[in-house]
């Protein structure tokens, strides 16, 4: 079934099929709608590409397979099945790696909270194979970050990227670990005290290993902030929120809403709930829906998200950047958060653009890989010559 604000004529059948399949539990009405859609002229190449881009291939295959092989013509189901089994093996390997890292941290006295990735697949989807994920997100206390990184490096990881709230480490076997001590970048103004996460964390059994997991209230808010940060460009992120609402019926809504108000993320929370309920039929208490629905900005942002999910739009990078920043600003209900976003993000962005080498720098002065670091020194002078002295001489 299409969403409350969309009809079958608003989207191509492939998009509606994705929405119908983006869930673990299937009711009779949606199962019948899937069978009807499979009678239409489905572009299977486009469907697989769209499902992969939105990270819902496992759920799509799961429900297509349940509809019967005869419903998917010309052997296309084999392609979905191959991807499903490949994803299953990948998820099992990453889960085993997560358990190994958690045991390693525990042996060295480092407390850790894994979130997203295998944890969501196990606790919300009930099946490691039904969720696509490519990395492992692990929260540690800030004072333990250096020790945790040293342990990972000793295991063959190398630091690929350092940020103000997380470091990314990669292994030659393909494993990727995002080591967190925060949730979002400073410019995003989400001042959640990580220590509160530890106080409310709950035990979790994962692959024979006992670990900690976020409380449903903390996880819900973090998932909504994460989706908002990425403009909800993946259907998987909306599905995560919908599955959380399905599994955890006893969410303390007063606690979640009070925290969202305090942290300036009320509109982010409302947008995540609106999308999960409107697109995927996620259960919401009536009183919560009545508090979410009246925000006209949330409705406008939800419309924008729906359009990008339904359509394939090749937006030029410059316009994509501007659209993302405008989306972020509209999500903030407090003026001070919008001001801080502008003051913190834009100087950092333009400084990065000014100092990070690109293809033009490599073309200007080709260097061997071992000397590529010199491009960082040369780039400011090249830009000065191109936009500074050169423009002055022309004038």
N, C-alpha and C positions, 0 to 999 in steps of 0.2 A: 504494500500500500504506500502511496506517496504520503508526504508529510501533510500536516494540517494546512499549511500555506502554499502547497504545491500540488498541482494535479498532474496526471499522466501526460497531458499535452505540454507541460512546461519543460519537460526533459526528455531526452532520448531514452529508449528502453534500457540501454546498457546502464545508464545512471540510476534509473529506478531499480534495476535488478541489484545493483551494488547496495543501495539503501535497504532493500528488503533482506539481503543476506548479511548485513553488517550487525550481527547479533549472534549470541550462542543459543538462545531459546527461540523456537519458531512456533507461532500460533497457526491455527488452521487457516485463518483468513489470509495471512501473508504467504503461507505455503501455496494456497490456491492462486494468489497473484503471481507468484514465481512461475507456476506452471503456465499461466496465461502469457506471461512475458516471453517464455521460451518458445512459444508458438510464433512469435514475431521474427522479423528478419534481423537477427542479432549479428553484429559485426564482432566476431570472436577475437580477432586480433586487437581491436580497439578495447574490448572488454578486459582482456588480460593486461594490456598496457595500463588502462585506467585503474584496475584493481591493484596492480603493483605500485603505481604512483601514489595511491591512497593507502597502501599497506593493509589491504584486507583480502589478499589472495586466499589465505587458508580458510577464512569464513565463507568466501564465495564458493570454493571447491566443496567444502563440507556440506553446504545446502544444495548445490547442484548435484552432487553425488547422491544425496538423499532423494532428489526428485526422480532419479532413475537414469541410467546411461542413455536410454533411448531418447530422453528429452534434449540431450546435447549431441548434435549431429556431427558427422564427418570426423569422428575421433578427436574432437577438440578437448573432450574431457581428459584424455591422456596427458595433454600438455598441463592442464591444471593439476592433475594427479602427480605428475613428475615434480612440479614446483612444490606441491604440498609436502611430499616426502623429503625433498631437499631441505625445505624449511624446518621440518621436524627434526632431521638429523642435526642441522645447524643449531637449533634451539637446545637440543639435548647436550651438545658439546659445550655451548655457552653456559648452560646451567651447571654442568659438572665443573667448569672452570670457576664459576661463581662460588660454588661450595668449597672448592680448593682454596680460593683466596680468603674466604671467610674463616676457614679453619686456620690458615696461615696467620691472619690478623689476630684471631683469638689466642693462638699459641704465643703471640708476642704482646698480649695485653692490650690490643687495640679493639675497641668496640666499633661496630659498623652496622649501618642500616642499609640493606639493599632495597632499592625501589625501582619501579618501572620494570622493563625487561621480563625476566623469568618470574619475578614475584607477581606481577599483574597477570601473567598467563596462568599461573598456578592458582592464585587466590580469587581472581575475578572471572576468568574464562574457564577455569576448571580443567584445562587441558593445555599442556605446554605447546602443543602443535598448532593451536588455533590463533595465536597472536604472532605477528611479525615483529622481530626486534633485531637490532644489529650490534648493540653494545651493552655493557653492564654499568649501571649507575649505582655507585656505592657512596653513602654518606659516612664521613668520619668527623670526629671533633677537630677543630682547627689546630689544636696543639699536637694532634697525631698525624697531620698531613705529611710532614717530612719523613717520619718513620714509615708510614704506609707506602710512600713513593719509593723509599729505599728498598723496602721489601719486594715491591713489584719489579723494580729494576734488577734486583738480584735474581728474580725469576725469569729474566729475559725480556721484560718490557722496556720500552724507551719512551720518554716524554715527547709527545708530538706537539702539544699545545698547552700553554699556560694562560689561565684567565683569573679574574679576581674572585671567582666563586667556585671554580673547578679546574682540574688539570686533566688532560686526555693522555692516556698512555696506551701504546699499541704493542702487540706481540707479533713475532714472525709467524705464529700459527693462525693469525687472523683475528685473534681476540682483541677487543677494544674496551678499555675501562675508563669511564668518566668518574674521577675521584672528586667528590663534592665535599665542601664544608659550608656551602651556601646553596640557595635555590635559583637565584636569578642575578644578572649583572646589576651593578650599582645604579646605572642609569635607569633601570626599570622600576626603581623605588618600591621594592617589596621587602620591607624591613622585618621579616619574620626572624625571631630569635631561634636559631637552630637548637639551642638547649631545650626549648619547649618540646621539640620533636622527640628528644630522648626521654623526657619525663612521661610522655604519653605513648611511647612505642610499646608494641605488644609482641610476644613470642610467636615464632613461625617455624614450622617444620618444612624444610625444602630439601629434597633429595637426600634425606637421611641426616641432614645437618640442621641444628637448631639455630635460628637467627632471629633478629628483631625486624619488625615491619612497622610502618607508619600506621597510626590510628586512622580509621575511615574518614574522620573529619579533617585531619591534616592532609591525608592523601587526596581527598576531593578538592580542597582548595589548591593544592600544589598542581594537580592535573589541570585545573581550570586556568591557573596562571601560566603553566607551560604551553597549553594550547593557545592562549591569548598571545603569548610572546611570539609564536610562530604563525599567528593569524589563522589558526585552525585549518591549515592547508591540507591536512591528512585526515581522512575519514576515521582512521584508526584512533585518533585522539578523542574524537567525539564518542566513539564506541567504548573507549576506556571509561569515560564518565558514565555512559549509559549502563555498562555492566556493573560498575560500582553501585549505582542506585538500585540495580536489580538484586545484587547480592546482599548489600547492607541496608536492610529496610529500617533499621533502628538508628539511623544517623541522628546525632544531636544537632538539629537544625539551628537552634538558638546559639549554640557554641560556634558553629560554622559561620553564621551570618554576623555575629558579633566580631569574630576575628577578621572577616572580610571588611567590615566597616572600619575597624581600627587600623588595618594595614592598607587601606585605600584601594582594595581590590574587589569592592562590591560589584562593580560592573563586570569585571572579569568572571566572577563567580556566576552572576546572572546569565551572562552570555553562554558559558559552558552548560549550565542547566537548561537554558532555553533551547540550545541546539540538540542536546541529548533527548529532551522531551519532544520537541517539534519534529525532528528528523527521524529519530529512532524509537519514538514512543516510550522512552524511559519513564518509569513510575515516579511521580512526584506528589507529595501531599498537596491537597487543594490549597491550603493556606500558604504554602511555599510558592506555588505557581501564581497565586494572586499577587504576591510581592515581587515576583520576577517579571511578569508580563507587562506591567504598565510602562516600563522604561522604553521610550521611543528610540533612543540611541541604540539600545540593545537590539531592538527589532531591525533597525537599519543595518547594523553590523551583521546580524544573522542573515539578512537578505544577501549581503555581500558574500558571506561565506557560502551560502547555498549556491550562488551563481558560479563561484569558482569550483565548487564540487561538481556541478552539473555540466560545465562547459570546459573545453580545452582552449585556454587563451594564452597565446605566446606574447607576454608582455615584455617590452624592451627593458633591460636592466635598470636604466635610469628611472623609468616610470614605476617599475616594481619597487625600487628603493623608496621612492616618494610615497607610494601607496601603503607600504608597510609602516612607515613612520606616521602617516596620517591615521592609520588604523590604530596604532599604539596610543596616539594622543587622544583619539575619540573614546578609547576604552577607559580613560582615567576620569573619575567623577570629581576629583579634587583639583582645583587650579594649581595648587602648589606642586602637585605631582607632575602636571604638564610642564610647568616651568622648569622643574629639576630635570625632567627628561631632556628638554632642549639644551639646558646648560651642561649636562653631563655627556649626552650622546654626540651631539653635532661637532663640538670641538675634537672629541676623540676620533670620530669618523673621518673628518677631513684631515687630521694629522696623520691617520693611518694611510689615507689615500695619497698623501704627500710623500710619505716615507717608504711605502711598500713598492718594490719594483714590479713592473709588468712587462708585457711582450715588447712594448715600445722601447723600454730601457735595454732589453736584450738585443733588440735590433740596432739600437744606437751604438752599443759597444758589446759585440759578441765576446763572451768569456767562457773559458773552460769551466766545467762544474766545480772544480776545486777552488776557483777564484770568483764564484758567483756572488759571494758575500760583498764584493766590491760594488755591486749595483746599489746597495743601500747607501753607500757613500756618494755615489755619482748621481743618483736620482735627484736630490735637491738642487744640484747645480744645473742639471739638464732642464728641470722645470723652471729654474730662474732664467736660464737662457731662452727658453721657449715662451714663457709668459711674462717675464720681468724685463730683462734687458732688451730682448727682441722686440717686444711691444713698445718699449720706450723709444727705440731707434726708429720704428715705423712711424710713430707719432711725430 
